[in-house]
Amino acid sequence: MNKNSKIYIAGHHGLVGSAIWNNLKSRGYDNLVGRSHSELDLTDQYAVKRFFDEERPDAVVLAAAFVGGIMANSLYRADFIMMNMKIQCNVISEAYAHGVEKLLFLGSTCIYPKNAPQPMTEDALLTSPLEYTNEEYAIAKIAGLKMCESYNLQYGTNYIAVMPTNLYGPNDNFHLENSHVMPAMMRKIYLAKLIADKNWDAIRKDMNRRPVLGVDGNATEDAILGILAKYGIENNKVTLWGTGTPLREFLWSEDMADASVHVLLNVDFKDIIGIEKYSSVHYGASVDGAVDRNHSTGRGGAIPSLGEIRNCHINVGTGKELTIKKLAELVVETVGFKGELVFDASKPDGTMRKLIDVSKLHRLGWTHKVEIEDGVKRLFNWYRSTIN
């Protein structure tokens, strides 16, 4: 791709999509295309086809997804599998139909089994049962990476799947109903501090910016306190789900964007499966040398000597972990919270440990830059900037 290549970023207003957009812009890639959900419903097959007919992008970054934390995954199981499958099928199939030369699919490390050996390598995929609380989302993402892998092997496409660890950063989702662990924790602790400080001006600004179950900053104090209490937010006291003992890895979203762009611009499918496997054949051609997208030489079934090709996705993370309790302590320190922090052990912990092996990513030339201590401070500063 060159600086004039048209790149469609699906989910360009989201946590990672917006960071990828900014990263590409900073590198001089200005021919970027994005559509909000109101402008393009990616679950609508015909709307997606019309978009590709009109725009005909050279490359696609599929960063759009239906996402949420443990509570949302538990409540909306059908939505999580169906919405994500529709988005992926529509975008990937139209990318192929319109001859897109490069596609980057963003998944999640929840694809790995609940009891996978730690740290989890790409080869841990499909080796044992998934974590039940996010099974549907994980299955959808596994299907997405398998679509990319299968299109490459059958049609000689260049679709790469990256699996980020837990992400956080600018444009994160702080809505209490469906946010991930760090932004939810940060907002809860900050609101509990504001309640203790009797800073109702700041509380109302926060609630107007992100209403909770229809309750905004215009509601009475009792109504606001009542709805916040349902999420464990009280006067100088915060209750968090689980025991606090699970270990988690976190990656700054702008680091994820940088890794994604690095892969998009510098890594091809042949680099992932091993150049040596393709050295004796022409990628994207049939055995007799004629170009044939229906019978790629990359397909194990077509060239038995290549053997079984699987787990071509790339883990993206830091390779470092900390407990949820330690994360909470970092947030407490950053926010300046002096109250009580309680862990409700009757609520689910989710997977007890989820650390990924990032050696493949390192071999491909990228490592993270932002450490968690600095990242928590950056996130809190961004969050406050949205309500002041």
N, C-alpha and C positions, 0 to 999 in steps of 0.2 A: 504493500500500500504506500501511496505517497501523500503529501500534505493536502492534496486536492480530493482525495478519496472521500466519498460520501459515507459517513458512518451513522447508522441508526442506533440510538441508545434507548432501549425499552426500559422504562422506569427511571427516566432522567431527573425526576424530582425527588427520588428516594434517597436513602442513606448512602448507598454505594453508587447508584447511577449518577447522582449529582456530583459526587467526587470524581468519578471517571470522566464526566463531561468537562469539569474544570481542569483535570489533569491533561486531557487531550488538548484543550484550548491553550494551556501553558506551553505545550510542545509545538504549537503552530498548526494544529489540525482544526480548521475553522468551519469545514463543511459538515457540520453535525446536524442531525435531525432528531427531534424529540416530539412526543405527543403526550399530553396529559390523559388521564383516564377518561375525562369528560370528552376529549377530542377523539380518542380511539380506545374502544373496549377490546382488549386483547383476547377475551374469551369469545368474541364474535368472529367466527371463521370468515364470513364474507367481508366484514369491515377490515380485517387484517389483509385479506387478498387485495382489496381496493387500495389500501395504503401502499402495499408493495408494488402494485401496478403503477401507481402515480409517482412514487419516490425512487424506486429501483436503487436501493443502497448498495454500495460495494462491500460493506461489512456491517455486521450486526453485533451489538452487545446486549444480551438478554439478561437484564438485571431486574426485571419486573417480576413480582411474585406476590402471593397472598400469604402474609406472615403474621406471627404473633408468638406469645410466650406460652407457658404451660397451661394457664387457664384457658386461653383462646383455643389452643390445640385440643383441649379436652372437650370444650363446648361445641366447637364447629368442625367436627371430624370430617363430615361429608364435604363441607366447603373447602377444607384444606386440600383434599385430594383432587376434587373435581375442578376447582378453579385453577390450580396450578397445572394440572394435566392439560386443560384446555389452552392455557396461555402457551405452554411449551409446544404442544402439537401444532398450534396455529402458526406460531412464529418460525419454528424450525422447518416445517413443511413448506411454507411460503418462501423462506430463505433459499431452500433448495430449488423450488420451482422457478425462482427468479435469478438463479445463477450467482448468489452471493458468494464472494470468494473467501471470506473468513467470518466465522461466527464464534463468539465467546459466550458460553453458557455459565451462569453463576448459580451454584447449588448451595450446599450447606454440609458441615461435617456431622449433622444428625443422621446422615446416610449410613453411618457405621453402626454395627451391632452394639447393644447395650453393654455386653461384657467383652468387648474386643480387647485384645492385648494392648497395653499402653507403652509408648505412644503409638497411635494408630497409623499404620502405613496404608497406602492406597489399596494394597492387596487384602486388607481386612474386610473389604466390601463383600456382603452376602455370605459371610461365613457362619453367622448365627443370628438369633432373633434380634429385632430392633427394640429400642426403648418404646414402651407402649404409649406413653403420653404424647409422643410426636410421630407415631407410626405412619399416619396418613401423609403428612408433609414429607417425611423421609422417603416414602415409596414414590411419591411424585418426583422428587429430586433424583432418585435413582433412575427412574424412567427417563428423565431428561438427559442425564449423562450417558445412558445407554443409547438414547436416540442419536446423540452426537457421535458416539463410538461406532454405532451401526451404520450410520450414513457414511462415515469415513471409510469403513471397511467395504461397504457395498458399492458406493458411488465415487469414491476417491475425493470426497469433500475435505475441507480443512476446518472442522468444527472442534473447538477445544473447550473442555469443561473444567472449571476451577471450583474447588470446594473450600470456601472460607470458614474459619472458626467463628466464634461469637464476635460480632462487630459492634462498634460504638463510634460516635463522632457527630459532626455537624449534620443537621437535618434528621437526627435520630427521632424516634417515636416515643414521646413522653406521655401518651394517653394511657391511663391506668388500666383500662380494660384489656388492651392487647399489646402492650409494649414488652420489650425484652427485659432481662434481669437488671442490667445496670441503669438504664434511664428510669425504670420504674422505681428502683431503690433510691436513686438520687432525688427524684421528685417527692417521694414519700418523706424522706428525711428532711428535705428543705421545707416542705409544708408544715411538718411537725414543729420545726424550729420557728416558722413564722407565726404559728398558732401560739406558741409559748411566748413569743415576743409581742403578741397582740398587734401584729403588723397586718391589719385587715386591708389596707390599700394594696399591699403586695399580693396577699391571698386572692383578692378579687381580680387583680390583673392576671394572675396565673390561671384562675378558673375561667376567665373570659377567653384567654388564649387557648385553653384546652379544657372545655367543659367535661364533667364526669357524669355519665348517664343522664344527660340533659340538664344537669344543674350547673349554672355558670355563676359568674361573679355578681350578678344582679339578685341572686337569691338571698334569703335571710341568713344570718350567722348560724342559726340552728340548723337550717337546711344544709348549708355547706358542711358544717361539722358532722352532721348525720351521714352524709354521703361519703365523706372522707373516712369516717370511722369504719365503714364497710370494707375499706381497703387497708385497714390497720394503721391509719394515720390519726393520732390523737395529740392532745396537748403535751408536747415534750416526750412523746412516746411513739415508737414505730414498731409494728409487728410484721416480720417478714416470713414468707413461706419456707418450710423445711427446717433442717437442723443447722444449716450453715456450714456443714462439713464437706459437701461436694466440691471437687476441684474443677476449675474452669480456666480456659485460655481465652484471652481477649485481644482483638486486633483493631487498631485505630483505622477508621474507615478510609482515611486518605492514604494510609499505607496500603490498604486493600486495593484502592483505585490504582495506585502506582504499580502494584504487582499485576493487576489486570491488564493495564496498558502495556506493561513490559511483555506479558505473554502475547497480547494481541499483535504487537508490532514485531516481536522477535522470535516467537516460538511457533513451530508448525507441528502438525500431527506426527510427521516422520521423526521429529526431534524427540518426541515423547516415547514412541515405541522403540526407538533405536534406529539410527541411520543405517546401521549395518544390515538390518532386516530388509531395507528397501534398496540397498546398493546395487543389487543385481537386476532390478526390474524398474520400469518407468512408472512412477506414481501417477495414478489416474488413467492408465492405459490398459488395454487388454493384453493377453499373453502374446498375441501376434503383432503387438505394437500399435494397433489402431486405437485411437481415443474412444473409450466406451464407458460412460458414466454408470451403466448398468452392471458392468463386470470389472470393477477395479482390481488391479493387481494387489492392492493392499488387503484383500479379503483372504482370511485364512483358508476358507473353503476352496477358493480359486487357486491359491498357491499353497499346497499342503506344507511345503518346507518352512513357511512362516510360522506354522504352529498356531496355537490358540493365542489370540490377542485380546486382552481384557484389562480393566482397571487402568485406563489411559488418562483418567482425570488427574488433576494436580491439587494437592492440599496447599492451602494458603493460610499461614498463621505465624506465630512467633516461636513455637516450640517451648513456651514457658507457661506455667500455670500458678494459680493461687486459689485458696478456698473462698467460698462465698462470704464467709465470716470476715476474712481478711479484706476482701473487696469492700464490704460494708464499713469496715474500720477506716479504709482509705477515703470513702465517701463522707463519713462522719467528720473526719479531720478536715477535709476540703470544704465542706459546708459550714463547719464551725458549730455542729450540733452538740449540745451538752446533755441531752436527755437520755432516755432509756431505750435500748435496742433489744427486742425480744424475737427469738426464733420459735415459730410454731411447728413443733415436730410432728403434729398430727397431719400436716399438709405434706404433699409429695416433694421429694428432693429432685426427682428426675434421675438421670444417669449420675452415678457417684463420681466418675472421673471421665474426662473427655479431652485428652491431649493428643494433638496430631503430630506425626512425623513430617517434617518439612524438608527432608534431605533432597527430594526430587526437585522442589522449588529452588533450593540453594544451588543444585547442580545446573539448573537452567538460568542462573545468574541474578537471583533477587533475594534480598533479606530485608526484614522489617527495620524501622528506624525509631518509632515512638514506643517508649516503655510505658507500662500501665500507670505508674505513679504520675507521670507527666500527662498522660492521656485523660485521667480522671479530672485533673485540674482544667484541662482544655475543654472537656465536655461541660463541666459546670459553668465555666465562663460563657460558653456558647448558649447554654440553656437560659441563664439569667439574661443574656442579651435579647432573647426572644420575648421576654415579658417586662422589660424595663423601657 
